[in-house]
Amino acid sequence: MAASAARRRREVTENPSPARRAGRRARRERAPVTGPAYITRRIPTYELVSEEGLALIEAQAERILKEIGIEFRGDEEALRLFKAAGAEVSGPRVRFEPGQVRALCSTAPRQFTQVARNPARSVVIGGDHTVFSPAYGAPFVRDLEGGRRYGAIEDFANFVKLAYLSPWLHHSGGTICEPVDIPVNKRHLDMVYAHLRWSDKAFMGSVTAPERAADSIEMCRILFGADVVDETCVILGNINVNSPLVYDDVMSGVLRTYAAANQATIVVPFILGGAMGPVTPAGTIAQAHAEALVGVALTQLVRPGAPAIYGNFLSSMSLRSGAPTFGTPEPALAYIAVGQLARRAGLPVRVGGALTASKVADGQALQESADSMMPAILAGANFILHSAGWLEGGLSMGYEKFVLDCDRLGMLHVFMKGLALDENAFAMAAFRETGPGAHFLGTAHTMANYETAYYEPPLADCKSFEQWRDEGEKDSLQRASERWRELLAGYEAPALDPGIDEALKAFIARRKGSLPDMWH
Amino acid sequence: MAASAARRRREVTENPSPARRAGRRARRERAPVTGPAYITRRIPTYELVSEEGLALIEAQAERILKEIGIEFRGDEEALRLFKAAGAEVSGPRVRFEPGQVRALCSTAPRQFTQVARNPARSVVIGGDHTVFSPAYGAPFVRDLEGGRRYGAIEDFANFVKLAYLSPWLHHSGGTICEPVDIPVNKRHLDMVYAHLRWSDKAFMGSVTAPERAADSIEMCRILFGADVVDETCVILGNINVNSPLVYDDVMSGVLRTYAAANQATIVVPFILGGAMGPVTPAGTIAQAHAEALVGVALTQLVRPGAPAIYGNFLSSMSLRSGAPTFGTPEPALAYIAVGQLARRAGLPVRVGGALTASKVADGQALQESADSMMPAILAGANFILHSAGWLEGGLSMGYEKFVLDCDRLGMLHVFMKGLALDENAFAMAAFRETGPGAHFLGTAHTMANYETAYYEPPLADCKSFEQWRDEGEKDSLQRASERWRELLAGYEAPALDPGIDEALKAFIARRKGSLPDMWH
């Protein structure tokens, strides 16, 4: 399916002029985008919870679904679908017999391909694969010089460009920051356009209203062709459950819109433990499991076989202030268990991210991000939203944080390759060449391997103290500030067929013209 | 053994005066030292490398030991012991048949207790237990106001006090920084005294010369009693192998000194990949395995049953500059494999630490520390040196870094407890109380659990943006600067029997008087 779609996509955008083709090739050769389209893991998952423990969590989720149930508020179509599938529906409340929801999920694919504008950048989501996607949803942006301010469409485009330039981000993301300078009911058009125009990586569509989701899909039809979109996943929608145990009509309406178009939905229980779920992690994990499976089940009732991702967003909270906390150990443990549960359910999983409560890209921010990212890696997460840029509990998108996070994503690429244990890796010839007490620097083995031996994080300082001092004692935040500016200065847009560009612009103009501006 | 030693130790230091006993109790009640003496893991280890892969690494280590061998330079006694044990000795070179070294290690205990001055603070090293110990060996210290400077005995005492005050450090460490203001050949006396006087946690002795190791042990005899020391581990010595494949006479001499006194040796291959070992991780792991086992074997030849720790210090290097790098993925993978190998060998393992190449406690520093600490946790590390304070590849000990690292150690305590999966954790009553859409904040379950529900890192900011801004926009480095000063200001020394204190001082004066000052 992916291959044929990719072929067709190439037909759609192929440029017949040899001169322009050569120009495009030259641009491609200059392009700094050198990383893999996605990661194929070669390390095992971390099996934190025993099989017995996982069965206990699943049983608790079944108890919740049978005894408490989940409400679909204001969405008669969702209720009709669940009733027709044999669930017990009473008002907005839907209850399920044990095993029923999981059976409804069984038609969802274990893995699927999201086709990108550049077919070499299409991503496989599920199985042994991992896709890193930028942070999502911040109303504010921050950089070292400019401080914190509301996000604008220029910031949005900047982050799309930075994500395009990173070899370690596989995905362009969605609402990479809120472009607050554009009306609420129109900004999705500019956001989708920015993803399509300034990047060629796969991306996410609007989820703030079913008609905005439909617009996002329609723009994909213009780009990819309607028949391709009907057969192929080209866009993702990230749906937050109104936890605890509620889907409102916007969320379930958006979910149904994407599923009906055969596009992927990420179903994300959004739980701040103690508020939208119990204060004890096991209870929130079971609740999230129930909520996620019911959402995936709905996608399958709308269109069996539609791609869906079992999502999860859990955080802990400060018991002094009630504020959410990130990078703490309880969610870390939960992420790993969530990965195990999703695997047992046979679904791709979104969990984790480079999360932090810190306002700036300081030690706290990077530590908390490391501590919320590594559990997702250990969990076998297939799609990791918020992989770069997140600050301030998601309220702010940081330019410096973005490039620092990208550096670490590069390291995770290497980590996920695992240890090579072949003849070359064991280097017996080098031991024979050196013997006790002699250094390995000049050995034939070192010479043959040093270029690929170690990941070297570009922003990390490992210079001598004296060199670092003489170069101005710059910390990682200052180095990152220089880095993102350099990257943006060197950015070149990937080519886009002018006819498609015009068609997209015409669609946007028509849709914008048909709606009065709404600012909240 | 530990219990009887602890009993005896109490006899040694028991204070018969009821008034002074009450005073001591009051001090103890005020003491902020509330953490556990050590961690008992309730999470599984991460099995990165398959059984087949581990067997390959072991086979490569055996090949190195048989074909290349290891040199003990200038230590006739070590050579004599190995020859008597059946090894092939030729000049300083010792070669072993496959299986021979491992068999020699078989008398080393799988776990042992290091008795602390405060018996409630004795640590169990090995098995399912983990002990966090401060960073070790930096010639420089750094704080935010004072910048970087040579370490002094006052800094040394400050860090011993900070480690004593942390609920999350189980150990007082060793050369917590170099007291450069004291002659090289005498500073071990002041260092051991500082550990004994300003802390009551377990600690490490000198390894810079066999006679200094002997002095360290002698001071323990004064404190604990000679018979206790002969039966019980009360001090650790950390021996770095002169990798590749060499022990010099100082290192092996110190090792024999500790082992002969029934004290613990940590045997640490110290490998910067590409320099002191191959540039490919598998080769360095196999080399380190060979080097560590041979050192442990020597402890057992000196005194069968003497406690020993299978240590490891691996780092990657910058291929631009040759400088060591930390927190990179290759050592992270290696640490996990090292944990697996040590478990198979039945030995306690030291690996990992909060390592970084950064000069300051910035984002790089905390991220790299997180990324070199978590693999050690996953590896099942039993003793983690460099758990707090390390900066600049070990050249500098940071005050702010120290308290930031301690905060994260607190988080790791929670992580290593794993997920509770009992009736209370599943919180079914809370779901019944709330139902869909209702918040959990006021439920009986939340009320009953909120005080212990989430770890709250004291230095992490999770305030609202406005509150953070109005309080001066402090980053984690600035908050840490305030924190360590507050901690030191509130420090109170644990009580020490005045007679023992006098005896220690007299010993130090006698030893110092017997030696001319040496400054290098």
Chai-1 contact restraints between the chains, C-beta under 6 A:
chainA,res_idxA,chainB,res_idxB,connection_type,confidence,min_distance_angstrom,max_distance_angstrom,comment,restraint_id
A,Y46,B,Y46,contact,1.0,0.0,6.0,A-B,restraint_1
A,G53,B,L421,contact,1.0,0.0,6.0,A-B,restraint_2
A,L56,B,L421,contact,1.0,0.0,6.0,A-B,restraint_3
A,Q60,B,F426,contact,1.0,0.0,6.0,A-B,restraint_4
A,I64,B,F431,contact,1.0,0.0,6.0,A-B,restraint_5
A,I68,B,F431,contact,1.0,0.0,6.0,A-B,restraint_6
A,E71,B,P436,contact,1.0,0.0,6.0,A-B,restraint_7
A,L245,B,P436,contact,1.0,0.0,6.0,A-B,restraint_8
A,V246,B,P436,contact,1.0,0.0,6.0,A-B,restraint_9
A,V246,B,G437,contact,1.0,0.0,6.0,A-B,restraint_10
A,G274,B,F440,contact,1.0,0.0,6.0,A-B,restraint_11
A,G274,B,T446,contact,1.0,0.0,6.0,A-B,restraint_12
A,A275,B,H439,contact,1.0,0.0,6.0,A-B,restraint_13
A,A275,B,L441,contact,1.0,0.0,6.0,A-B,restraint_14
A,P278,B,A427,contact,1.0,0.0,6.0,A-B,restraint_15
A,P278,B,A430,contact,1.0,0.0,6.0,A-B,restraint_16
A,P278,B,F440,contact,1.0,0.0,6.0,A-B,restraint_17
A,V279,B,T446,contact,1.0,0.0,6.0,A-B,restraint_18
A,V279,B,N449,contact,1.0,0.0,6.0,A-B,restraint_19
A,V279,B,Y450,contact,1.0,0.0,6.0,A-B,restraint_20
A,V279,B,A453,contact,1.0,0.0,6.0,A-B,restraint_21
A,T280,B,A425,contact,1.0,0.0,6.0,A-B,restraint_22
A,T280,B,A427,contact,1.0,0.0,6.0,A-B,restraint_23
A,T280,B,N449,contact,1.0,0.0,6.0,A-B,restraint_24
A,P281,B,L419,contact,1.0,0.0,6.0,A-B,restraint_25
A,A282,B,L419,contact,1.0,0.0,6.0,A-B,restraint_26
A,A282,B,L421,contact,1.0,0.0,6.0,A-B,restraint_27
A,A282,B,A425,contact,1.0,0.0,6.0,A-B,restraint_28
A,A282,B,F426,contact,1.0,0.0,6.0,A-B,restraint_29
A,G283,B,F426,contact,1.0,0.0,6.0,A-B,restraint_30
A,G283,B,A427,contact,1.0,0.0,6.0,A-B,restraint_31
A,S316,B,Y454,contact,1.0,0.0,6.0,A-B,restraint_32
A,S318,B,E456,contact,1.0,0.0,6.0,A-B,restraint_33
A,S318,B,C462,contact,1.0,0.0,6.0,A-B,restraint_34
A,L319,B,Y450,contact,1.0,0.0,6.0,A-B,restraint_35
A,A323,B,C462,contact,1.0,0.0,6.0,A-B,restraint_36
A,T325,B,C462,contact,1.0,0.0,6.0,A-B,restraint_37
A,T328,B,Y455,contact,1.0,0.0,6.0,A-B,restraint_38
A,P329,B,M411,contact,1.0,0.0,6.0,A-B,restraint_39
A,P329,B,V414,contact,1.0,0.0,6.0,A-B,restraint_40
A,P329,B,F415,contact,1.0,0.0,6.0,A-B,restraint_41
A,P329,B,Y455,contact,1.0,0.0,6.0,A-B,restraint_42
A,E330,B,Y454,contact,1.0,0.0,6.0,A-B,restraint_43
A,A332,B,F415,contact,1.0,0.0,6.0,A-B,restraint_44
A,L333,B,L419,contact,1.0,0.0,6.0,A-B,restraint_45
A,A357,B,C462,contact,1.0,0.0,6.0,A-B,restraint_46
A,S358,B,D461,contact,1.0,0.0,6.0,A-B,restraint_47
A,K359,B,W468,contact,1.0,0.0,6.0,A-B,restraint_48
A,V360,B,D475,contact,1.0,0.0,6.0,A-B,restraint_49
A,A361,B,G363,contact,1.0,0.0,6.0,A-B,restraint_50
A,D362,B,G363,contact,1.0,0.0,6.0,A-B,restraint_51
A,D362,B,D475,contact,1.0,0.0,6.0,A-B,restraint_52
A,D362,B,S476,contact,1.0,0.0,6.0,A-B,restraint_53
A,G363,B,A361,contact,1.0,0.0,6.0,A-B,restraint_54
A,G363,B,D362,contact,1.0,0.0,6.0,A-B,restraint_55
A,G363,B,G363,contact,1.0,0.0,6.0,A-B,restraint_56
A,G363,B,L366,contact,1.0,0.0,6.0,A-B,restraint_57
A,G363,B,L404,contact,1.0,0.0,6.0,A-B,restraint_58
A,G363,B,S476,contact,1.0,0.0,6.0,A-B,restraint_59
A,Q364,B,A460,contact,1.0,0.0,6.0,A-B,restraint_60
A,Q364,B,S476,contact,1.0,0.0,6.0,A-B,restraint_61
A,L366,B,G363,contact,1.0,0.0,6.0,A-B,restraint_62
A,L366,B,L366,contact,1.0,0.0,6.0,A-B,restraint_63
A,L366,B,Q367,contact,1.0,0.0,6.0,A-B,restraint_64
A,Q367,B,L366,contact,1.0,0.0,6.0,A-B,restraint_65
A,Q367,B,A370,contact,1.0,0.0,6.0,A-B,restraint_66
A,A370,B,Q367,contact,1.0,0.0,6.0,A-B,restraint_67
A,A370,B,A370,contact,1.0,0.0,6.0,A-B,restraint_68
A,A370,B,D371,contact,1.0,0.0,6.0,A-B,restraint_69
A,D371,B,A370,contact,1.0,0.0,6.0,A-B,restraint_70
A,M374,B,M374,contact,1.0,0.0,6.0,A-B,restraint_71
A,L404,B,G363,contact,1.0,0.0,6.0,A-B,restraint_72
A,M411,B,P329,contact,1.0,0.0,6.0,A-B,restraint_73
A,V414,B,P329,contact,1.0,0.0,6.0,A-B,restraint_74
A,F415,B,P329,contact,1.0,0.0,6.0,A-B,restraint_75
A,F415,B,A332,contact,1.0,0.0,6.0,A-B,restraint_76
A,L419,B,P281,contact,1.0,0.0,6.0,A-B,restraint_77
A,L419,B,A282,contact,1.0,0.0,6.0,A-B,restraint_78
A,L419,B,L333,contact,1.0,0.0,6.0,A-B,restraint_79
A,L421,B,G53,contact,1.0,0.0,6.0,A-B,restraint_80
A,L421,B,L56,contact,1.0,0.0,6.0,A-B,restraint_81
A,L421,B,A282,contact,1.0,0.0,6.0,A-B,restraint_82
A,A425,B,T280,contact,1.0,0.0,6.0,A-B,restraint_83
A,A425,B,A282,contact,1.0,0.0,6.0,A-B,restraint_84
A,F426,B,Q60,contact,1.0,0.0,6.0,A-B,restraint_85
A,F426,B,A282,contact,1.0,0.0,6.0,A-B,restraint_86
A,F426,B,G283,contact,1.0,0.0,6.0,A-B,restraint_87
A,A427,B,P278,contact,1.0,0.0,6.0,A-B,restraint_88
A,A427,B,T280,contact,1.0,0.0,6.0,A-B,restraint_89
A,A427,B,G283,contact,1.0,0.0,6.0,A-B,restraint_90
A,A430,B,P278,contact,1.0,0.0,6.0,A-B,restraint_91
A,F431,B,I64,contact,1.0,0.0,6.0,A-B,restraint_92
A,F431,B,I68,contact,1.0,0.0,6.0,A-B,restraint_93
A,P436,B,E71,contact,1.0,0.0,6.0,A-B,restraint_94
A,P436,B,L245,contact,1.0,0.0,6.0,A-B,restraint_95
A,P436,B,V246,contact,1.0,0.0,6.0,A-B,restraint_96
A,G437,B,V246,contact,1.0,0.0,6.0,A-B,restraint_97
A,H439,B,A275,contact,1.0,0.0,6.0,A-B,restraint_98
A,F440,B,G274,contact,1.0,0.0,6.0,A-B,restraint_99
A,F440,B,P278,contact,1.0,0.0,6.0,A-B,restraint_100
A,L441,B,A275,contact,1.0,0.0,6.0,A-B,restraint_101
A,T446,B,G274,contact,1.0,0.0,6.0,A-B,restraint_102
A,T446,B,V279,contact,1.0,0.0,6.0,A-B,restraint_103
A,N449,B,V279,contact,1.0,0.0,6.0,A-B,restraint_104
A,N449,B,T280,contact,1.0,0.0,6.0,A-B,restraint_105
A,Y450,B,V279,contact,1.0,0.0,6.0,A-B,restraint_106
A,Y450,B,L319,contact,1.0,0.0,6.0,A-B,restraint_107
A,A453,B,V279,contact,1.0,0.0,6.0,A-B,restraint_108
A,Y454,B,S316,contact,1.0,0.0,6.0,A-B,restraint_109
A,Y454,B,E330,contact,1.0,0.0,6.0,A-B,restraint_110
A,Y455,B,T328,contact,1.0,0.0,6.0,A-B,restraint_111
A,Y455,B,P329,contact,1.0,0.0,6.0,A-B,restraint_112
A,E456,B,S318,contact,1.0,0.0,6.0,A-B,restraint_113
A,A460,B,Q364,contact,1.0,0.0,6.0,A-B,restraint_114
A,D461,B,S358,contact,1.0,0.0,6.0,A-B,restraint_115
A,C462,B,S318,contact,1.0,0.0,6.0,A-B,restraint_116
A,C462,B,A323,contact,1.0,0.0,6.0,A-B,restraint_117
A,C462,B,T325,contact,1.0,0.0,6.0,A-B,restraint_118
A,C462,B,A357,contact,1.0,0.0,6.0,A-B,restraint_119
A,W468,B,K359,contact,1.0,0.0,6.0,A-B,restraint_120
A,D475,B,V360,contact,1.0,0.0,6.0,A-B,restraint_121
A,D475,B,D362,contact,1.0,0.0,6.0,A-B,restraint_122
A,S476,B,D362,contact,1.0,0.0,6.0,A-B,restraint_123
A,S476,B,G363,contact,1.0,0.0,6.0,A-B,restraint_124
A,S476,B,Q364,contact,1.0,0.0,6.0,A-B,restraint_125
